[in-house]
Amino acid sequence: MTGIKVAHLTSAHPRFDTRIFVKECRSLASAGYHVSLVVADGLGDQHIDGVKIFDVGSSHGRVHRMRHTTRLVRKKAEEIDADIYHLHDPELMPIGLSLRRGGKHAIFDAHEDLPKQLLTKPYLNAASRRVLSLTFSRYETWACRQFTAIVAATPFIGEKFLLINPSTVVVNNYPVLGELSSVDSGWHNKHKAVCYVGGLAGTRGIREIVRAMELVGDDTRLLIGGKFGEAGLEKEVKQYPGWQHVEDRGWLDRQGVRQILQQSMAGLVTLHPTQNYIDALPVKMFEYMSAGIPVIASAFPLWKNIIEKAACGVCVNPLDPQAISEAIIKITTQPDLAKKMGQNGQQAVRQHYNWQIEEQKLLSLYSKIVLQVRAIQT
């Protein structure tokens, strides 16, 4: 795609975000696009894997980001003067609309269903959550009708946006084949441990997971890779008796994630049954499968169908520490069963749940937009 300039914009995600940089930006660069990525993390500019990263400086809290950082992102976006802009944060929608008015093509990447997500925010009271959710839902509908296209991260999100913008494509956030597994990560390297990788929050089940460790046994460890998102939650959870069985590794880069998965006998994704999670497809579930370890997951109908069809894990009530502990004991005391489940998960990822398949959907969408770009240029 010689000459076609693409700019991905984010004010909230890290520069090496798995979906934005590792998958979308690198895939586009490999396909021949001139790719830029505008971020706001204060780590400076960088050129890596064919992607030019432009840093507008870190923000100081949510309000500063919304008011100040977005203006800097807009300024840098205009300086790049791309043909196609790809936006990853709802707060950047006004930038996308401005670019559209200026004759540019703009894609909005819907990672989550934000109106539903707002209904679960712990820092808002119930009335504020409802008002903000309804208000943003109306704005989102109006704005997204004007974008060139919408990229949705799950089929459920895609169904919603298809009613708003017919140029909606579902590009699932599935893992890159081979990234988190290797030929030398056999079961002889496993610890008697399970893991959780991701943000640490109440609605993501961290309380129940740690409480489950009280019931599992002294010789089994819980390996955690992630950061606490709620100020008092970390202090609370570390006072639970089960915390003595936890190995907290903090935030991990992709190599760190790979290592923790290679050491574990199962991966936990026991999110709470909130509106925002029930219909989601959490990337960590598929990363566990890709790494060849069984999944211990919330028994939501969508997730249960995937896991039972692939025979790659155990589904539990995420609010019940006893049920979680029983699933951990089942897997850690039956290594042959665990290994078979892990192999089944890897096979399912190779056949259905991988980025190489999803990448083609993204490239197909871009090819269609390029035809529109070329038509204007000629």
NUPA-187610 format. One line per field, with one value per residue (C-alpha): x, y, z; residue number from 0; residue in three letters. Coordinates in Angstrom, 1 decimal. Example, Ala and Ser with C-alpha at 12.3 -4.5 7.8 and 13.67 -1.06 7.14 Angstrom:
<rs>
x [12.3, 13.7];
y [-4.5, -1.1];
z [7.8, 7.1];
i [0, 1];
aa [ALA, SER];
</rs>
This chain:
<rs>
x [0.0, 2.7, 2.0, -1.0, -0.5, -2.3, -2.3, -3.6, -4.5, -4.8, -4.8, -5.4, -3.6, 0.1, 2.3, 2.7, -0.9, -1.5, -4.5, -3.3, 0.4, 1.2, -1.6, -3.2, -0.3, 2.3, -0.1, -0.7, 3.0, 3.7, 1.1, 2.9, 1.1, 3.0, 1.9, 2.1, 0.9, 0.1, 0.3, 0.4, 2.7, 5.7, 8.2, 9.2, 9.1, 10.2, 10.4, 9.9, 8.7, 7.8, 5.7, 6.5, 5.4, 4.8, 4.4, 2.5, 3.4, 1.8, -1.4, -2.1, -5.3, -8.6, -9.7, -6.3, -6.3, -9.8, -9.2, -5.5, -4.1, -6.8, -5.9, -2.3, -3.3, -5.4, -2.5, -0.1, -2.7, -3.1, 0.7, 1.0, -1.6, -2.6, -5.0, -6.7, -7.1, -7.9, -9.1, -9.1, -10.7, -14.2, -12.8, -11.2, -14.5, -14.6, -11.2, -12.5, -15.5, -13.3, -11.0, -14.1, -15.2, -11.8, -12.1, -10.1, -11.2, -11.6, -12.2, -13.5, -12.2, -14.8, -12.8, -15.7, -19.4, -18.8, -22.4, -22.6, -19.2, -20.2, -22.9, -20.2, -17.8, -17.0, -16.1, -19.6, -22.8, -25.8, -27.6, -24.5, -23.8, -27.3, -27.2, -23.7, -24.5, -27.6, -26.0, -22.9, -25.1, -26.9, -23.7, -22.0, -24.9, -24.8, -21.0, -20.4, -22.8, -20.4, -17.2, -15.9, -16.1, -16.3, -14.1, -15.7, -13.7, -16.4, -19.5, -21.8, -20.3, -20.4, -24.2, -24.8, -22.7, -24.1, -27.4, -25.6, -23.0, -23.3, -19.5, -18.9, -16.4, -15.8, -12.0, -11.7, -8.8, -7.5, -3.8, -1.0, -0.1, 3.1, 3.6, 2.9, 4.0, 7.2, 8.5, 10.3, 7.4, 6.4, 4.7, 7.9, 8.6, 5.3, 5.1, 2.1, 0.6, -2.3, -2.2, -4.2, -2.9, -4.7, -6.1, -6.8, -10.3, -13.2, -15.4, -12.6, -12.8, -9.6, -11.3, -12.7, -9.5, -7.4, -10.1, -10.1, -6.4, -7.2, -9.0, -6.6, -3.6, -0.2, 1.7, -0.2, 0.7, -1.3, 0.9, -0.5, 0.6, -1.2, -1.9, -4.6, -7.0, -8.7, -6.8, -8.2, -8.6, -4.9, -4.6, -7.8, -6.9, -3.4, -4.9, -6.7, -5.1, -5.0, -2.5, 0.3, -0.1, 0.2, 3.2, 2.6, 4.7, 3.2, 2.7, 4.3, 5.5, 4.8, 7.8, 6.8, 3.3, 4.8, 7.0, 4.1, 1.9, 4.7, 5.1, 1.3, -1.0, -4.1, -5.2, -8.0, -10.6, -13.4, -14.9, -18.1, -21.4, -21.7, -23.4, -20.0, -18.4, -21.2, -21.1, -17.3, -14.6, -11.7, -8.3, -6.7, -9.0, -7.7, -4.1, -4.3, -5.6, -2.8, -0.2, -1.5, -2.9, -6.5, -8.9, -10.8, -13.6, -16.9, -19.8, -21.3, -23.2, -20.9, -17.7, -19.1, -20.0, -16.4, -14.7, -16.9, -16.9, -13.1, -12.8, -10.1, -11.1, -13.6, -16.4, -17.4, -19.5, -17.1, -18.7, -18.0, -14.4, -15.2, -16.1, -13.0, -10.8, -12.3, -11.5, -7.9, -7.5, -9.0, -6.5, -3.4, -3.8, -4.5, -1.6, -2.5, -6.0, -4.6, -2.1, -4.9, -7.1, -4.2, -3.6, -7.3, -7.2, -4.2, -5.9, -9.0, -6.8, -5.0, -8.2, -10.5, -9.3, -6.1, -5.0, -3.9, -7.6, -8.7, -5.9, -7.5, -10.7, -8.8, -6.8, -9.9, -11.6, -8.5, -8.4, -11.9, -11.1, -8.0, -10.1, -12.0, -8.7, -7.4, -10.7, -10.3, -6.6, -7.3];
y [0.0, 2.4, 6.0, 5.3, 6.9, 5.5, 7.0, 5.1, 7.4, 6.7, 8.9, 6.1, 2.9, 2.1, 2.3, -1.5, -2.3, -5.8, -5.0, -1.6, -2.1, -5.8, -6.7, -3.9, -1.5, -4.2, -6.1, -2.9, -2.1, -5.6, -5.1, -2.0, 0.9, 3.8, 3.5, 6.0, 5.6, 8.6, 7.8, 9.7, 8.0, 10.3, 7.8, 9.7, 9.0, 5.7, 3.8, 0.0, -2.8, -0.4, 1.8, 5.4, 6.1, 9.8, 10.6, 13.7, 13.4, 11.7, 12.9, 13.6, 11.9, 11.3, 15.0, 16.2, 13.5, 14.4, 18.2, 18.5, 15.3, 14.9, 18.4, 17.3, 14.1, 16.1, 18.5, 15.6, 13.8, 16.9, 17.2, 13.6, 14.3, 10.7, 9.3, 7.1, 7.6, 4.8, 5.9, 3.7, 5.8, 7.2, 10.5, 10.9, 10.7, 14.5, 14.4, 11.8, 13.9, 16.9, 14.8, 13.6, 17.2, 17.9, 15.2, 12.4, 8.9, 7.9, 4.5, 4.1, 0.9, -0.1, -2.2, -2.3, -1.4, 1.8, 2.7, -0.7, -0.3, 3.0, 1.2, -0.7, 2.1, 2.1, 5.7, 6.8, 6.7, 4.8, 7.9, 9.3, 5.9, 5.8, 9.4, 9.1, 5.8, 7.1, 10.4, 8.7, 6.1, 8.9, 10.7, 7.5, 6.7, 10.1, 10.2, 6.7, 7.2, 9.7, 7.6, 5.9, 2.5, 0.9, -2.0, -4.0, -6.2, -8.8, -10.0, -8.6, -5.1, -5.6, -6.3, -3.1, -1.0, -2.6, -0.9, 2.4, 2.2, -0.5, -0.3, -2.3, -5.1, -7.5, -8.0, -10.2, -9.7, -13.2, -14.1, -14.2, -17.8, -18.8, -15.6, -17.2, -20.8, -22.5, -26.0, -26.1, -25.1, -28.6, -29.8, -30.8, -27.1, -26.4, -25.4, -26.5, -23.1, -21.3, -17.8, -14.7, -12.1, -8.7, -5.8, -6.5, -5.3, -6.4, -7.1, -9.1, -11.5, -10.9, -11.2, -14.6, -15.9, -15.1, -16.5, -19.7, -20.1, -20.5, -23.7, -25.2, -26.3, -25.0, -26.5, -24.6, -21.1, -18.3, -16.3, -12.8, -10.5, -7.1, -3.9, -3.1, -0.5, 0.4, 2.2, 0.3, -3.1, -4.0, -3.4, -5.4, -8.4, -8.6, -9.1, -12.3, -15.5, -16.8, -14.1, -16.1, -18.5, -15.6, -14.6, -11.0, -10.2, -6.8, -5.5, -7.7, -7.1, -9.7, -11.8, -11.7, -12.9, -15.7, -16.8, -16.9, -18.9, -21.4, -22.0, -22.3, -25.4, -23.2, -19.7, -17.9, -15.6, -15.6, -12.2, -11.2, -11.4, -7.7, -6.4, -5.5, -9.0, -11.5, -10.9, -10.1, -12.3, -11.7, -11.9, -13.5, -16.6, -17.2, -16.4, -19.1, -21.5, -20.4, -21.1, -24.6, -24.4, -25.1, -22.2, -21.8, -19.4, -17.9, -20.0, -17.4, -19.1, -17.6, -18.6, -22.0, -22.9, -22.1, -24.0, -27.0, -27.3, -27.3, -29.3, -27.0, -26.1, -25.8, -23.3, -22.1, -19.7, -16.7, -15.5, -18.8, -19.3, -22.9, -23.7, -21.9, -23.8, -27.2, -26.4, -25.5, -28.7, -30.8, -29.4, -29.3, -32.8, -34.3, -33.2, -35.6, -34.2, -30.7, -31.3, -32.7, -29.7, -27.5, -29.3, -29.0, -25.3, -24.8, -26.8, -24.6, -21.4, -22.8, -23.5, -20.7, -18.2, -16.6, -13.1, -14.4, -15.0, -11.7, -9.8, -10.6, -8.9, -5.7, -5.7, -6.2, -3.2, -1.1, -2.2, -1.0, 2.4, 2.7, 2.5, 5.6, 7.3, 6.6, 7.8, 11.2, 11.5, 10.9];
z [0.0, -1.1, -0.1, 2.1, 5.5, 8.6, 12.1, 15.1, 18.0, 21.7, 24.8, 27.3, 26.2, 26.6, 23.4, 23.2, 23.8, 22.6, 20.3, 19.1, 18.5, 18.6, 16.4, 14.4, 13.8, 13.1, 10.7, 8.8, 8.6, 7.4, 4.7, 3.4, 5.0, 6.5, 10.1, 12.9, 16.4, 18.7, 22.4, 25.6, 28.1, 28.4, 27.2, 24.1, 20.3, 18.9, 15.7, 16.0, 13.8, 11.0, 13.2, 14.1, 17.6, 18.6, 22.3, 23.3, 27.0, 29.9, 31.5, 35.2, 36.0, 34.1, 34.0, 32.7, 30.0, 28.8, 28.7, 27.9, 26.4, 23.8, 22.4, 22.1, 20.3, 17.9, 17.1, 16.5, 14.4, 12.2, 11.8, 10.6, 7.9, 7.4, 4.8, 7.4, 11.1, 13.5, 17.0, 20.1, 22.9, 23.1, 24.3, 20.9, 19.0, 18.6, 16.9, 14.5, 13.6, 13.0, 10.8, 8.9, 8.3, 6.9, 4.4, 6.1, 6.7, 10.3, 11.9, 15.5, 17.2, 19.8, 22.3, 24.8, 25.1, 27.1, 28.0, 29.7, 31.2, 32.8, 34.7, 36.6, 37.4, 41.2, 41.4, 40.3, 42.3, 40.9, 39.6, 37.9, 36.2, 34.7, 33.5, 32.0, 30.4, 28.7, 27.6, 26.1, 24.4, 22.5, 21.7, 20.5, 18.2, 16.6, 16.3, 15.0, 12.1, 10.7, 10.9, 7.8, 9.6, 13.0, 14.1, 16.9, 19.3, 19.8, 17.9, 20.6, 20.2, 16.4, 16.5, 18.3, 15.9, 12.8, 13.6, 13.8, 11.0, 8.2, 7.7, 10.9, 11.0, 13.9, 14.5, 17.5, 19.9, 19.5, 20.2, 17.7, 17.0, 18.7, 20.7, 24.1, 23.6, 22.6, 22.0, 25.3, 27.5, 28.2, 31.4, 33.0, 33.5, 35.2, 38.9, 41.0, 40.3, 38.6, 37.3, 36.7, 34.2, 33.8, 35.8, 39.4, 40.4, 42.4, 39.4, 37.9, 40.7, 42.7, 46.1, 45.3, 43.7, 46.7, 49.1, 47.0, 47.7, 51.4, 50.5, 47.9, 50.0, 51.0, 48.1, 45.4, 44.4, 42.6, 40.2, 39.6, 36.8, 36.9, 38.8, 41.3, 39.9, 43.2, 46.0, 49.0, 47.3, 47.3, 51.0, 51.7, 49.6, 51.0, 54.4, 53.4, 54.6, 51.0, 50.1, 51.7, 48.7, 46.2, 44.2, 43.0, 40.0, 39.2, 35.7, 33.1, 29.5, 26.9, 27.8, 31.4, 30.5, 28.4, 31.3, 33.8, 31.5, 30.9, 34.6, 35.4, 35.2, 34.5, 33.9, 35.8, 34.2, 36.8, 36.0, 37.8, 35.9, 35.1, 32.0, 30.5, 31.0, 30.2, 26.5, 26.3, 24.9, 27.2, 25.5, 28.5, 28.1, 24.6, 25.6, 28.2, 25.5, 23.1, 25.8, 26.2, 29.7, 30.9, 31.6, 34.8, 33.7, 34.8, 33.7, 31.4, 28.5, 25.8, 27.6, 28.7, 25.1, 23.9, 26.7, 26.7, 22.9, 23.0, 26.2, 27.4, 30.9, 33.8, 34.2, 37.7, 39.6, 39.8, 43.1, 44.9, 46.2, 47.1, 43.4, 42.2, 44.7, 43.6, 40.0, 40.9, 42.9, 40.0, 37.5, 39.7, 41.0, 37.6, 35.4, 32.6, 32.4, 32.6, 29.8, 27.5, 28.2, 27.3, 24.1, 23.2, 23.8, 21.6, 18.8, 19.1, 18.8, 15.8, 14.1, 15.1, 17.7, 16.3, 15.1, 11.7, 10.8, 12.3, 10.6, 7.2, 8.2, 9.2, 6.0, 3.9, 5.5, 4.9, 1.3, 0.8, 2.4, 0.3, -2.9, -1.6, -0.8, -4.3, -5.9, -4.2, -5.1, -8.7];
i [0, 1, 2, 3, 4, 5, 6, 7, 8, 9, 10, 11, 12, 13, 14, 15, 16, 17, 18, 19, 20, 21, 22, 23, 24, 25, 26, 27, 28, 29, 30, 31, 32, 33, 34, 35, 36, 37, 38, 39, 40, 41, 42, 43, 44, 45, 46, 47, 48, 49, 50, 51, 52, 53, 54, 55, 56, 57, 58, 59, 60, 61, 62, 63, 64, 65, 66, 67, 68, 69, 70, 71, 72, 73, 74, 75, 76, 77, 78, 79, 80, 81, 82, 83, 84, 85, 86, 87, 88, 89, 90, 91, 92, 93, 94, 95, 96, 97, 98, 99, 100, 101, 102, 103, 104, 105, 106, 107, 108, 109, 110, 111, 112, 113, 114, 115, 116, 117, 118, 119, 120, 121, 122, 123, 124, 125, 126, 127, 128, 129, 130, 131, 132, 133, 134, 135, 136, 137, 138, 139, 140, 141, 142, 143, 144, 145, 146, 147, 148, 149, 150, 151, 152, 153, 154, 155, 156, 157, 158, 159, 160, 161, 162, 163, 164, 165, 166, 167, 168, 169, 170, 171, 172, 173, 174, 175, 176, 177, 178, 179, 180, 181, 182, 183, 184, 185, 186, 187, 188, 189, 190, 191, 192, 193, 194, 195, 196, 197, 198, 199, 200, 201, 202, 203, 204, 205, 206, 207, 208, 209, 210, 211, 212, 213, 214, 215, 216, 217, 218, 219, 220, 221, 222, 223, 224, 225, 226, 227, 228, 229, 230, 231, 232, 233, 234, 235, 236, 237, 238, 239, 240, 241, 242, 243, 244, 245, 246, 247, 248, 249, 250, 251, 252, 253, 254, 255, 256, 257, 258, 259, 260, 261, 262, 263, 264, 265, 266, 267, 268, 269, 270, 271, 272, 273, 274, 275, 276, 277, 278, 279, 280, 281, 282, 283, 284, 285, 286, 287, 288, 289, 290, 291, 292, 293, 294, 295, 296, 297, 298, 299, 300, 301, 302, 303, 304, 305, 306, 307, 308, 309, 310, 311, 312, 313, 314, 315, 316, 317, 318, 319, 320, 321, 322, 323, 324, 325, 326, 327, 328, 329, 330, 331, 332, 333, 334, 335, 336, 337, 338, 339, 340, 341, 342, 343, 344, 345, 346, 347, 348, 349, 350, 351, 352, 353, 354, 355, 356, 357, 358, 359, 360, 361, 362, 363, 364, 365, 366, 367, 368, 369, 370, 371, 372, 373, 374, 375, 376, 377];
aa [MET, THR, GLY, ILE, LYS, VAL, ALA, HIS, LEU, THR, SER, ALA, HIS, PRO, ARG, PHE, ASP, THR, ARG, ILE, PHE, VAL, LYS, GLU, CYS, ARG, SER, LEU, ALA, SER, ALA, GLY, TYR, HIS, VAL, SER, LEU, VAL, VAL, ALA, ASP, GLY, LEU, GLY, ASP, GLN, HIS, ILE, ASP, GLY, VAL, LYS, ILE, PHE, ASP, VAL, GLY, SER, SER, HIS, GLY, ARG, VAL, HIS, ARG, MET, ARG, HIS, THR, THR, ARG, LEU, VAL, ARG, LYS, LYS, ALA, GLU, GLU, ILE, ASP, ALA, ASP, ILE, TYR, HIS, LEU, HIS, ASP, PRO, GLU, LEU, MET, PRO, ILE, GLY, LEU, SER, LEU, ARG, ARG, GLY, GLY, LYS, HIS, ALA, ILE, PHE, ASP, ALA, HIS, GLU, ASP, LEU, PRO, LYS, GLN, LEU, LEU, THR, LYS, PRO, TYR, LEU, ASN, ALA, ALA, SER, ARG, ARG, VAL, LEU, SER, LEU, THR, PHE, SER, ARG, TYR, GLU, THR, TRP, ALA, CYS, ARG, GLN, PHE, THR, ALA, ILE, VAL, ALA, ALA, THR, PRO, PHE, ILE, GLY, GLU, LYS, PHE, LEU, LEU, ILE, ASN, PRO, SER, THR, VAL, VAL, VAL, ASN, ASN, TYR, PRO, VAL, LEU, GLY, GLU, LEU, SER, SER, VAL, ASP, SER, GLY, TRP, HIS, ASN, LYS, HIS, LYS, ALA, VAL, CYS, TYR, VAL, GLY, GLY, LEU, ALA, GLY, THR, ARG, GLY, ILE, ARG, GLU, ILE, VAL, ARG, ALA, MET, GLU, LEU, VAL, GLY, ASP, ASP, THR, ARG, LEU, LEU, ILE, GLY, GLY, LYS, PHE, GLY, GLU, ALA, GLY, LEU, GLU, LYS, GLU, VAL, LYS, GLN, TYR, PRO, GLY, TRP, GLN, HIS, VAL, GLU, ASP, ARG, GLY, TRP, LEU, ASP, ARG, GLN, GLY, VAL, ARG, GLN, ILE, LEU, GLN, GLN, SER, MET, ALA, GLY, LEU, VAL, THR, LEU, HIS, PRO, THR, GLN, ASN, TYR, ILE, ASP, ALA, LEU, PRO, VAL, LYS, MET, PHE, GLU, TYR, MET, SER, ALA, GLY, ILE, PRO, VAL, ILE, ALA, SER, ALA, PHE, PRO, LEU, TRP, LYS, ASN, ILE, ILE, GLU, LYS, ALA, ALA, CYS, GLY, VAL, CYS, VAL, ASN, PRO, LEU, ASP, PRO, GLN, ALA, ILE, SER, GLU, ALA, ILE, ILE, LYS, ILE, THR, THR, GLN, PRO, ASP, LEU, ALA, LYS, LYS, MET, GLY, GLN, ASN, GLY, GLN, GLN, ALA, VAL, ARG, GLN, HIS, TYR, ASN, TRP, GLN, ILE, GLU, GLU, GLN, LYS, LEU, LEU, SER, LEU, TYR, SER, LYS, ILE, VAL, LEU, GLN, VAL, ARG, ALA, ILE, GLN, THR];
</rs>
